[in-house]
Amino acid sequence: EEMTYRGVSINATVSFSATQAIAVGEAVERGLKRREAEGLDNSEINPVCTIMVGRLDDWLREIAEKKNISVDPCALHYAGIACVKKAYNVYNERGYKTKMLSAAYRTPLQWLEFIGGDMIMTIPYKNQVPFNGSDFEIKARMDNEVDPYYIKELRKIPDFIKAYDEMSVEEFDTFGPVNKTLDQFAGGYDDLVKIIRKFMI
């Protein structure tokens, strides 16, 4: 909210859920309204909210295995997709200015299911090449709902309920995928420092 109020086009990146993305959209709107109230121009502000679809799927698969939760394995490919589609629909219904962005691809579904959506997809090169060479049918699927059976299966995992249905802002920082991703990012930085150190000593 504060960054938007100050005229910054944000990209909320450490996000894995519909609940986080909707909170981002709401915060941006509050910032925009504060600017409007002061007569400030919002035309150059273009906010983005990322959902790391594959990382949510990875996390739920890991949790299901650790806690011996039996879930249809096909459903686990649709958790991130379901969250993006839910947040996308809320953004459109409420007229939020923030644009959805999907990241952290794992399967072609995370591209195919978003075709036709007014959103951003940051598809890594290693995924782009096989996608471009595939014979998948290219048709709009963004408005297709995720199979309710898959949603029912995924709700067996408490963290999916947080991601899809309800999670407080206070819980965001302790949400499993957030902690795991930040730890991985920090580890990547540590690895970079080690590489640089080799050239220094």
N, C-alpha and C positions, 0 to 999 in steps of 0.2 A: 504493500500500500504506500509506504513512505517513498520508496524508490520511484514508483509511478507518479506520485504527487510531485516529485522533483524533476519529472520529465524524462526519466530513464526507461527505455524499452527493455524490459526484463525477459530473461529466459529462465524459468524455474526448472532446474535440471534434476535435482535428487528427488525425483517423484516417481512413484510406482503404482499409484492407485487413483481410482475415480474420486475418492474422498479428498485426497491431497489436491488433485487437479481442480476440483470444484472450489476448494478453499482458496486456491491461487486466483481463480477467475473472480471470486467475490472480492478478494483483497485488491486486485487491480481496479475493479469497478469503483471501489471506495476511493482509491487514489484519483481516478479520473473525475469523479464527481466533485472532489475537493478542488481540483483544478478548474472545473467548469464554474464552480461557485465564485472563483476569483477571476473569471474571465480569461483564463489561460487557454492556449491553443492545444488541442489533443490530436490534431491531424497527423503529426509526425511520430506519434507514439504507436509502436507495433509490438505489443507483448506476446510472448510465446510461453506455453507450458508443455514440458516434456513428460511423457510417461515411458519409462523403460520397460517395455512389454516383456521382453525376454527375461529380464532379471526378476520380475515378479514370478513368472512361471518357474524359473530355476529355484527360487526360494520356497515356493509352495510345494514343489516336488521334494525338496530336501526335508521340509517339515513333515510332510506326509510320511516319508520313509522313516524319519527319526521317531515319530510318535505312533507309528503303525496304524495310520489312518488309511483305510482302503478306499481309493478313489479310482473311477474309470480313468485309465491313462490318457485317453483321448481328451478328456475334459481339461487336463492339465495344460494342454496346448492353447486353451481358450481363455485363461484367466486374464492375462494382460489385454487381450483383444476385447474382452467384455468390459474391462475398466475404461479403455479408450473410447469405446462406443457409448458407454453410459455418460462419461464426461462430455464427449462431443455433443450428444443430444441435449444435455443440460445447457451447455454453452449456447447452442442454437436457440433453444426454447427461451432462454433468458436474455438473449441478445448480447452476450459478453463479447468484448472486443478481442480478448485473448484468443490466439489460434493454437490448436492442438498440434503437438509434434510427437511422433512415435520414434523410439530408438531402441537399441539393444536387441537386434533381430536374431532369432534362432531358427525359425522355419519360414517357408514360403507363405504360410497362412498369415503371418504378420505383415505381409505386403498385400496379398490377395484380398483379405477381408477389409482393407481400408481403401480399396480402389473406388473412386467416385466421391470420396470425402474431400471437403475443402480444408485440407490440413497439410502439414509438412511431414515428410518421411525422410529421416536421415539413414539411408540404407548403405551399409558398408560395401566397399568394392567387392569383397569376397562373396557377398550375397548378390550384388548387382549382376555379376557375370553369369551365374547359373540362372538367375531370374530372366535375364535377357535371352538366354539360349533355351528357355523352357517352352513347352507347348501348352501352358496353362491358358484357359479361356480368360481373356481380358474383358471383364464386365464389371459394372458397378455392384459392389456388395456392401458398401458402408452402411446402407439403411437396413440391411438384413440383421435381424436380432440373433444373438448367440442362442443356440438351442437351450431352452429352459431346463432340459435334462442335465446339460453340462453345468449350468448355474447351480442346480440342486446338488449335484455331485461336489462341486467346488465348495459349497457352503458347509461341507463336512469339516473343512479346514478353518479354524477360527481366524487365521490371518487373512483369508479371502473375505470373510465377513467384514473385517476392518477395511480391506481395500475396496470392496464393492459397495457395502451397505452403510457402515457407520464407524468413524474413527474421529476422536477429538483432535484438535490442533495440538494439544499437549502431548498426545501419543505419537505425533509424527517423528520426533527425534529418536524415539526408542523402537520404531517399527523395524522389524528384522531386516528387510532389504536395504533400508537406509544405513543401518550400522554396518552391514556386510559390504555394501558398495563403498562407503567412506573408508573403511579399513583397506579395501583393495586399492582405492585411489591413493591413499597414504603410502601403501606398500609400493605402488608404482613410482611415486616420488622418491622413496628411499632407494629403489633400484637405480633410478637416474642419478642420484647423488653418488652412489657407489661407482657407476660408470665414469662420472666426471672425476672422482677422486683418483682413479687409476691413471688419469692423464696428468694429475697434479703431483703425484709422489713417485 
